[in-house]
């Protein structure tokens, strides 16, 4: 697996998990889950940018 594919798949899985955590955190009044989901979404956006700039 190339570096670019690894970063894209990691970012996609992180985004998917973060969106599920956000939905669960909003359904249940859990502030820590919502904050963790927001941090995961920001991290996945950063990973998508890293994957876009990776040459391999």
VMD Tcl script that builds the backbone (N, CA, C; Angstrom):
set m [mol new atoms 168]
animate dup $m
set s [atomselect $m all]
$s set {name element resname resid chain x y z} {
  {N N UNK 1 A 0.855 -1.175 0.000}
  {CA C UNK 1 A 0.000 0.000 0.000}
  {C C UNK 1 A 0.898 1.234 0.000}
  {N N UNK 2 A 0.591 2.155 -0.870}
  {CA C UNK 2 A 1.398 3.372 -0.952}
  {C C UNK 2 A 1.077 4.306 0.212}
  {N N UNK 3 A 1.943 5.269 0.397}
  {CA C UNK 3 A 1.739 6.232 1.482}
  {C C UNK 3 A 0.462 7.029 1.273}
  {N N UNK 4 A 0.201 7.427 0.027}
  {CA C UNK 4 A -0.982 8.222 -0.271}
  {C C UNK 4 A -2.252 7.437 0.041}
  {N N UNK 5 A -2.292 6.170 -0.358}
  {CA C UNK 5 A -3.465 5.336 -0.086}
  {C C UNK 5 A -3.645 5.117 1.417}
  {N N UNK 6 A -2.535 4.962 2.122}
  {CA C UNK 6 A -2.615 4.786 3.576}
  {C C UNK 6 A -3.215 6.018 4.248}
  {N N UNK 7 A -2.761 7.200 3.863}
  {CA C UNK 7 A -3.284 8.421 4.475}
  {C C UNK 7 A -4.750 8.637 4.131}
  {N N UNK 8 A -5.129 8.357 2.875}
  {CA C UNK 8 A -6.529 8.517 2.492}
  {C C UNK 8 A -7.434 7.536 3.243}
  {N N UNK 9 A -7.008 6.281 3.369}
  {CA C UNK 9 A -7.847 5.310 4.075}
  {C C UNK 9 A -7.931 5.630 5.567}
  {N N UNK 10 A -6.822 6.060 6.157}
  {CA C UNK 10 A -6.840 6.429 7.573}
  {C C UNK 10 A -7.747 7.634 7.810}
  {N N UNK 11 A -7.658 8.624 6.935}
  {CA C UNK 11 A -8.504 9.809 7.071}
  {C C UNK 11 A -9.971 9.457 6.879}
  {N N UNK 12 A -10.262 8.580 5.949}
  {CA C UNK 12 A -11.652 8.177 5.715}
  {C C UNK 12 A -12.237 7.427 6.897}
  {N N UNK 13 A -11.466 6.497 7.457}
  {CA C UNK 13 A -11.950 5.761 8.623}
  {C C UNK 13 A -12.111 6.667 9.839}
  {N N UNK 14 A -11.182 7.594 10.021}
  {CA C UNK 14 A -11.284 8.528 11.140}
  {C C UNK 14 A -12.506 9.429 10.993}
  {N N UNK 15 A -12.773 9.884 9.779}
  {CA C UNK 15 A -13.949 10.715 9.543}
  {C C UNK 15 A -15.230 9.935 9.794}
  {N N UNK 16 A -15.276 8.700 9.324}
  {CA C UNK 16 A -16.454 7.857 9.538}
  {C C UNK 16 A -16.695 7.624 11.028}
  {N N UNK 17 A -15.640 7.267 11.755}
  {CA C UNK 17 A -15.777 7.034 13.194}
  {C C UNK 17 A -16.168 8.309 13.934}
  {N N UNK 18 A -15.644 9.439 13.509}
  {CA C UNK 18 A -15.956 10.702 14.164}
  {C C UNK 18 A -17.411 11.110 13.924}
  {N N UNK 19 A -17.913 10.858 12.720}
  {CA C UNK 19 A -19.311 11.179 12.452}
  {C C UNK 19 A -20.261 10.288 13.251}
  {N N UNK 20 A -19.898 9.031 13.430}
  {CA C UNK 20 A -20.721 8.140 14.261}
  {C C UNK 20 A -20.666 8.593 15.723}
  {N N UNK 21 A -19.483 8.968 16.196}
  {CA C UNK 21 A -19.355 9.452 17.572}
  {C C UNK 21 A -20.129 10.752 17.761}
  {N N UNK 22 A -20.128 11.605 16.744}
  {CA C UNK 22 A -20.888 12.852 16.830}
  {C C UNK 22 A -22.382 12.574 16.904}
  {N N UNK 23 A -22.853 11.645 16.101}
  {CA C UNK 23 A -24.276 11.296 16.134}
  {C C UNK 23 A -24.663 10.702 17.482}
  {N N UNK 24 A -23.820 9.836 18.024}
  {CA C UNK 24 A -24.109 9.246 19.334}
  {C C UNK 24 A -24.022 10.289 20.445}
  {N N UNK 25 A -23.061 11.180 20.329}
  {CA C UNK 25 A -22.915 12.220 21.345}
  {C C UNK 25 A -24.067 13.208 21.335}
  {N N UNK 26 A -24.652 13.446 20.155}
  {CA C UNK 26 A -25.802 14.339 20.101}
  {C C UNK 26 A -27.086 13.631 20.520}
  {N N UNK 27 A -27.180 12.332 20.243}
  {CA C UNK 27 A -28.368 11.579 20.655}
  {C C UNK 27 A -28.403 11.423 22.173}
  {N N UNK 28 A -27.253 11.125 22.743}
  {CA C UNK 28 A -27.123 11.064 24.195}
  {C C UNK 28 A -26.455 12.372 24.613}
  {N N UNK 29 A -26.889 12.979 25.669}
  {CA C UNK 29 A -26.256 14.263 26.037}
  {C C UNK 29 A -24.850 14.058 26.625}
  {N N UNK 30 A -23.921 13.710 25.762}
  {CA C UNK 30 A -22.540 13.447 26.188}
  {C C UNK 30 A -21.620 14.493 25.575}
  {N N UNK 31 A -21.181 15.441 26.379}
  {CA C UNK 31 A -20.334 16.528 25.879}
  {C C UNK 31 A -18.966 16.026 25.468}
  {N N UNK 32 A -18.392 15.099 26.205}
  {CA C UNK 32 A -17.044 14.618 25.892}
  {C C UNK 32 A -17.019 13.906 24.555}
  {N N UNK 33 A -18.112 13.213 24.202}
  {CA C UNK 33 A -18.155 12.496 22.930}
  {C C UNK 33 A -18.251 13.471 21.754}
  {N N UNK 34 A -19.005 14.536 21.935}
  {CA C UNK 34 A -19.126 15.549 20.883}
  {C C UNK 34 A -17.783 16.251 20.683}
  {N N UNK 35 A -17.107 16.592 21.767}
  {CA C UNK 35 A -15.806 17.254 21.649}
  {C C UNK 35 A -14.766 16.341 21.000}
  {N N UNK 36 A -14.792 15.066 21.350}
  {CA C UNK 36 A -13.882 14.117 20.721}
  {C C UNK 36 A -14.176 13.934 19.243}
  {N N UNK 37 A -15.451 13.959 18.885}
  {CA C UNK 37 A -15.826 13.827 17.476}
  {C C UNK 37 A -15.376 15.042 16.678}
  {N N UNK 38 A -15.507 16.219 17.259}
  {CA C UNK 38 A -15.056 17.434 16.570}
  {C C UNK 38 A -13.544 17.395 16.373}
  {N N UNK 39 A -12.819 16.939 17.380}
  {CA C UNK 39 A -11.363 16.808 17.235}
  {C C UNK 39 A -11.017 15.777 16.163}
  {N N UNK 40 A -11.770 14.693 16.076}
  {CA C UNK 40 A -11.535 13.687 15.044}
  {C C UNK 40 A -11.822 14.208 13.651}
  {N N UNK 41 A -12.848 15.025 13.505}
  {CA C UNK 41 A -13.165 15.608 12.201}
  {C C UNK 41 A -12.053 16.557 11.762}
  {N N UNK 42 A -11.561 17.359 12.697}
  {CA C UNK 42 A -10.445 18.258 12.375}
  {C C UNK 42 A -9.206 17.454 12.002}
  {N N UNK 43 A -8.949 16.382 12.731}
  {CA C UNK 43 A -7.801 15.529 12.412}
  {C C UNK 43 A -7.925 14.850 11.067}
  {N N UNK 44 A -9.133 14.436 10.710}
  {CA C UNK 44 A -9.305 13.782 9.410}
  {C C UNK 44 A -9.139 14.778 8.266}
  {N N UNK 45 A -9.583 16.014 8.459}
  {CA C UNK 45 A -9.359 17.040 7.436}
  {C C UNK 45 A -7.864 17.267 7.250}
  {N N UNK 46 A -7.125 17.306 8.344}
  {CA C UNK 46 A -5.677 17.472 8.261}
  {C C UNK 46 A -5.038 16.289 7.539}
  {N N UNK 47 A -5.517 15.064 7.812}
  {CA C UNK 47 A -4.956 13.894 7.142}
  {C C UNK 47 A -5.272 13.886 5.647}
  {N N UNK 48 A -6.459 14.360 5.260}
  {CA C UNK 48 A -6.768 14.477 3.838}
  {C C UNK 48 A -5.818 15.463 3.155}
  {N N UNK 49 A -5.466 16.547 3.840}
  {CA C UNK 49 A -4.510 17.514 3.269}
  {C C UNK 49 A -3.121 16.888 3.156}
  {N N UNK 50 A -2.727 16.096 4.161}
  {CA C UNK 50 A -1.429 15.426 4.100}
  {C C UNK 50 A -1.408 14.422 2.946}
  {N N UNK 51 A -2.498 13.683 2.769}
  {CA C UNK 51 A -2.556 12.703 1.682}
  {C C UNK 51 A -2.502 13.379 0.317}
  {N N UNK 52 A -3.124 14.544 0.217}
  {CA C UNK 52 A -3.130 15.251 -1.061}
  {C C UNK 52 A -1.708 15.711 -1.423}
  {N N UNK 53 A -0.910 16.077 -0.420}
  {CA C UNK 53 A 0.439 16.567 -0.688}
  {C C UNK 53 A 1.487 15.446 -0.780}
  {N N UNK 54 A 1.104 14.213 -0.434}
  {CA C UNK 54 A 2.047 13.109 -0.494}
  {C C UNK 54 A 2.268 12.690 -1.942}
  {N N UNK 55 A 3.517 12.461 -2.315}
  {CA C UNK 55 A 3.840 12.178 -3.713}
  {C C UNK 55 A 3.740 10.718 -4.077}
  {N N UNK 56 A 3.736 9.826 -3.126}
  {CA C UNK 56 A 3.727 8.406 -3.446}
  {C C UNK 56 A 2.325 7.901 -3.397}
}
mol reanalyze $m
mol bondsrecalc $m
mol representation Tube
mol addrep $m
